[in-house]
Amino acid sequence: MSENKKISKDVIFDRIVTAIGAFFDCPDEIITPDTVALDTNGWDSLAHTIFMLELEPEFSIKFDAAEALNFNNVPEIVDAVFSHLTPGDIDNDGGVA
C-alpha cells in the first residue's frame, strides 16, 4: 500500500465482495481472492460490464472501457480501484469522502 493512501486493499476487497454479493445475489463467503467470473452464477460479459459501471460510484472512480473489460479476477479489480484512488478521496474510516 502506498504510504499516502488512507484506504487499504483489504478494505477495498471487503467492499467489492459486498458489492459482488449484492449484485450477483450470492453469499459474500464464496468470494475469495481466487474468484473469477466463471465461479459466480450469472457473471457473464454483460453482467460484468454493468457491475463495473456500478462499482465506479462506490469508489468515486472511472474505469476506461478497455481496463474494465480485462479484469480476470477479484484481486485485479481491487488493484485497479486502488490505483485510481488519490489521497483525500477516502476518509479515515474507509468511506468515500
Backbone torsions as a table, in degrees:
resi	resn	phi	psi	omega
1	MET	NA	135.2	176.4
2	SER	-64.5	138.9	-176.8
3	GLU	-62.6	-26.2	-175.0
4	ASN	-91.1	-0.7	178.6
5	LYS	-98.0	140.7	-173.9
6	LYS	-95.9	-2.6	-178.8
7	ILE	-116.4	140.0	179.2
8	SER	-93.9	161.7	176.4
9	LYS	-65.0	-27.2	176.7
10	ASP	-63.9	-41.5	178.5
11	VAL	-65.9	-43.0	177.9
12	ILE	-61.1	-46.5	179.0
13	PHE	-56.5	-48.2	-179.0
14	ASP	-59.6	-41.5	179.9
15	ARG	-69.5	-36.5	177.3
16	ILE	-68.3	-40.7	176.9
17	VAL	-58.6	-45.1	178.3
18	THR	-61.3	-42.8	179.6
19	ALA	-64.8	-41.9	178.0
20	ILE	-62.2	-46.4	179.9
21	GLY	-57.9	-44.1	-179.3
22	ALA	-69.7	-44.6	-175.5
23	PHE	-68.6	-43.8	-175.9
24	PHE	-98.1	5.9	178.1
25	ASP	51.3	55.5	178.8
26	CYS	-133.6	156.6	179.5
27	PRO	-66.9	138.1	179.2
28	ASP	-56.7	-32.0	-175.0
29	GLU	-61.7	-22.8	-178.4
30	ILE	-84.0	-10.0	-179.4
31	ILE	-90.3	119.5	-179.2
32	THR	-127.8	174.0	175.2
33	PRO	-61.5	-16.3	179.3
34	ASP	-92.7	-1.9	-175.6
35	THR	-66.2	131.6	172.8
36	VAL	-120.9	167.0	-176.0
37	ALA	-54.1	-40.4	-177.8
38	LEU	-63.9	-18.9	178.4
39	ASP	-78.8	-12.3	-172.0
40	THR	-116.7	121.0	-178.8
41	ASN	-58.3	125.4	177.0
42	GLY	90.8	-2.1	-178.3
43	TRP	-87.0	85.8	176.3
44	ASP	-108.0	-173.0	-174.8
45	SER	-65.4	-38.1	178.4
46	LEU	-67.8	-46.4	178.4
47	ALA	-61.7	-38.0	178.6
48	HIS	-60.0	-46.9	-179.7
49	THR	-61.5	-45.7	179.4
50	ILE	-65.0	-41.4	178.9
51	PHE	-61.6	-43.0	178.7
52	MET	-61.4	-40.7	177.6
53	LEU	-63.8	-34.6	179.0
54	GLU	-76.3	-26.0	177.6
55	LEU	-71.8	-31.1	-175.8
56	GLU	-55.3	-50.9	179.7
57	PRO	-69.0	-25.3	177.5
58	GLU	-57.7	-35.6	-177.4
59	PHE	-115.6	5.1	-177.3
60	SER	54.1	50.5	179.5
61	ILE	-131.0	173.6	176.9
62	LYS	-139.0	121.1	173.9
63	PHE	-87.0	145.3	169.1
64	ASP	-81.6	158.9	-171.9
65	ALA	-57.6	-46.5	-178.0
66	ALA	-62.6	-41.2	179.6
67	GLU	-62.2	-49.6	-175.9
68	ALA	-62.5	-32.2	-178.0
69	LEU	-81.9	-13.1	-173.7
70	ASN	-102.6	8.4	177.1
71	PHE	-71.1	132.9	-179.0
72	ASN	-106.2	-16.5	-178.9
73	ASN	-159.4	172.3	-176.8
74	VAL	-61.7	-43.8	179.4
75	PRO	-59.4	-32.2	177.0
76	GLU	-66.4	-36.2	176.8
77	ILE	-67.1	-44.4	178.2
78	VAL	-57.7	-49.2	-179.4
79	ASP	-60.2	-41.2	-179.3
80	ALA	-66.3	-44.3	177.6
81	VAL	-59.4	-48.5	-178.7
82	PHE	-58.1	-41.2	-177.9
83	SER	-68.0	-24.4	179.9
84	HIS	-84.3	-15.4	-178.2
85	LEU	-80.6	147.0	175.6
86	THR	-125.6	156.8	177.3
87	PRO	-54.2	139.3	-178.9
88	GLY	95.3	-17.6	177.0
89	ASP	-73.8	-24.9	-172.4
90	ILE	-123.9	135.2	177.0
91	ASP	-84.4	175.2	-175.6
92	ASN	-66.2	-17.4	178.4
93	ASP	-89.4	0.7	-179.5
94	GLY	87.1	2.8	177.9
95	GLY	-90.2	157.4	178.1
96	VAL	-70.0	130.2	-178.4
97	ALA	-73.6	NA	NA
